[in-house]
Amino acid sequence: FKRVLPVILAMLLVFAAAGTLLIDVGVGLSDDFSALTHPNSSLGELIQEAFPLTPVVKTLCTMDSTTMTAPGELTEPGTVFLSGDDAEAKRTTGRLLTDLGWPESSQLDIGGITTARGQEHFAFLFMGIAGGVGSHTFNIKVVTRPSADAR
C-alpha cells in the first residue's frame, strides 16, 4: 500500500485539477540565477503536459510581484502576455487580469503554451533592465507601428 499511495494521491490531484484553470506565473531558474532549468521548454509546457485535462495559462512572469498586482502604480500601462492552448481559459485569465488593474488594451495573447518559453526567457533581460534602472518594479510595453488604415 505504501508504494501505491503516492500514485493514488497523484491521480486524485489530476482528477481534482481536471478542468480547473491553472495560472502559471513561475520561471524555473538555477540556484545561482544563471540559467533556466528547462531551456528547451517552459514550466507552463511541463505543467500542461503533466496535467493534460487542466487548462494552463502562462502570464505575469515578465514582471515583479508589485507590478503584477498594482500595474496602475507605474507611470504608464505596460504589456502583460498570455500563453495557453485553451481560448476560454485565456479569456477567464484576461478577466482576472482586468480585476488586478490590467486593462484589456494591455493584455497581449501571444499564442499557445509553447510561447510561454519566450515569457520565461525574458527573465534574463528583466534582470538586466532591473540593474539598469535600479529597481525591479517596472514593466515593458509592446509598441507597434500604426496600420496602413490608421495612417
Secondary structure, DSSP 4 states (H G I P E B T S, - for coil): -TTTHHHHHHHHHHHHHTT--EEE----B-TTSSSBS-TTS-HHHHHHHH-TTS-EEEESTTS-HHHHH-GGGSSS---EEEE-S-HHHHHHHHHHHHHHT--GGGEEEEESGGGHHHHHHHHHHHHHHHHHHT-S--------PPPTTT-
